[in-house]
Amino acid sequence: MPAERDGDEHAVTAELLSANHAAATAAALAGRANRAGRGFGGGVYPITPQSECIELLCRQEIEKGRIVRVESEHSAMAVCMGFSLAGARAFTASSSNGLAYMAENVFAAAMYRLPIVMMAVNRTLGPPWNIWVDHGDTLMLRDSGWIQFYCEDNQEVLDTILLAYRLAEDARVLLPALVCQDAFVLSHTMAQTEVPDQAAVDRFLPPLDLPHRLRDRAVTVGGLDLPHETEVHRRQLEDALRRVPSVHAECQTAFEQVFGRRPADAVVPYRMEDARIAVVSMGTTAATVRRAVDEARAGGQPVGGLRVRMFRPFPELQLAHALAGIERIAVLDRDISLGHGGVLWSELRGAAPRGALVQNYVLGLGGGDIRPEHVSWVIDDLRARCAAGAPEMMEVA
Amino acid sequence: MHEPLLAGFPTAGRRRTEPVLRPGNTNCGGCGMSIAFQMLDRALEDRAIQMVIPACCAIVTPGQYPRSAYGVPVVASTFASAAALATGLAQVAQVNGDPVRVLCWAGDGGTFDIGMATLSAAAERDEDILYVCYDNEIYGNTGGQRSSATPLGAVTTTTPRGKDVRKKDIVGILAAHRVPYAATVSLAHPEDALRKMRHALDAHGFRFLHVLSPCPTGWKSEPAEGIELVRLAVRSGLFPVYEVFEGTRTVINVEPELSAEALERYLGMQNRFRGDRLDLARVSESIRADWKRLRRLAKEVEA
């Protein structure tokens, strides 16, 4: 039985939810909040380990809401583009090869400047087929123009979907947003999650007013560009993404005012105050890193952890600030850009202080269980190094 | 200036201030799609529409951003996505009580080939969409490659000796989805075309129109002879003019001559049928087989 918490400004229900169900709950709340506007639309297609999200969404009562059970992920995004171009709030969810199949329309959604929110359960790309977590699927979409968040727990998934709508729909942004969670570690793990009431969500998410929604005017959306127009359109997309950090900060404050808790920053530090060594990661790996940091600290080592929560736009300034004075940096990648190394590592190197030793560790691919002792080994290895080497491919499974 | 091509097509019902496809478009002379748009324009009268157009000549013809030769709102979708994107538009229109009709306007590549799964799914869901396929029987926009709508024997840039298999029966495929309405449209039979377009615009659920669309560039034919080619395609039986209601009631709208003379003239007027693989007997046999089946379907209704 969900417990009602009294005394708050808004009724908040604490429920035991998987992150898949937290995502569907958030999408339904956001969808209902647009009933005063043009309504809500979901394009849904199953894929393990995301299916529970869309199953719950299909059981929701959403006023002015429509769910379309499409025949592929490619069409799931296409139907969302139609919903959004007609002025409705749109949602879909996918994972792994589903995202790869959807990819063409993922890019199109950003280029149409549509504030669609998608939940992705991070799962290894196949073949061979593997349903467990790594981040290679969504990182493949890093150049698509979507805002990307990587969450660490179920509450963060729910909160980030609500936050993502506000951010994506801001007139200064108008870009789609991807909210990622680790397969099974979050998607199928129940945790106590605070579910806000509809009135609070209504206050946080005013009706969507898409300036370029299709009306009766004879415009052609997405026609032909010559090189100069493409240059301008790409710059507009890039400018919009560059505006995300400041709008995100406003959204965090607005979220806090309505719901009483502040969503995390783009970069989340842990015991970084006097650190000289930093371990950087994304997703649930960050919780494991905290354990290892605590152990290292207990042993007198000046180690801190950094979690990259927002991967696009890449929080270069926040990282540079957080890494100032750090001498050695371990970047943990649950992904690999084959032929190069970890994606996070390759991007983070530009934000590292001059002269810092930045070493890449690729681990936990295909859902390999990253345990605190693996991170402790990373810290020992990093401390023993004279210079950075090639990315270290670890086997933790 | 294309008025003579319309062969007395009625113009009285037209109330729109702007044509669907305005002057300044980049279509080739004699393009069947241009004529189909003129017919749609007349069928529309004052109905409001939104069109979804996937990759095809119809999304090149309006010209480049920020100008557009379309006189109605248009979304350019990705190649395989027209019916799915239109689903979103149509459902939101329905939820909000907008009187707008949502159309897909797609070529044969986007319909018979890459968009087939999306089309099939939207038909199965009976979405409130009118899907018009203007079929020029090739990938015209990319320079004339074969599609699964390319007819037996036709030379394309990827079938240099002529295509050795038949085209898909697209209306049969749609009828198998039991959609409310699926019909072929002959540009040489304007009264029939107008009636079908009006019916399809006013009906609800998924409606499908298949328009044989002459392409002088790809068919290697004379631009002025497009309507004559369609008439010959109908007379020879190569392009049956019929409609299917709810996937069950089949009505033949134009009786063909099924004459060898019409077929030979149809093939002879297009250089795409000069390949050494063209087997006239096989083409004739396929026409006979198609009509046998079509008459059986139409008779089942009468019985």
Interface residues (C-beta under 8 A of the other chain):
Chain A: R38 G39 G41 G43 K64 R66 V68 R69 V70 E71 S72 H74 S75 A78 V79 C80 M81 G82 F83 S84 L85 A86 G87 A88 A90 E104 N105 A108 L214 R215 D216 R217 A218 V219 T220 V221 G222 G223 L224 D225 L226 E229
Chain B: E18 A48 Q50 V52 I59 V60 P62 G63 Q64 Y65 P66 S68 Y70 G71 V72 P73 V74 V75 A76 S77 T78 A80 S81 A84 L85 A86 T87 G88 L89 A90 Q91 V92 A93 V95 N96 V100 A117 T118 S120 A121 R125
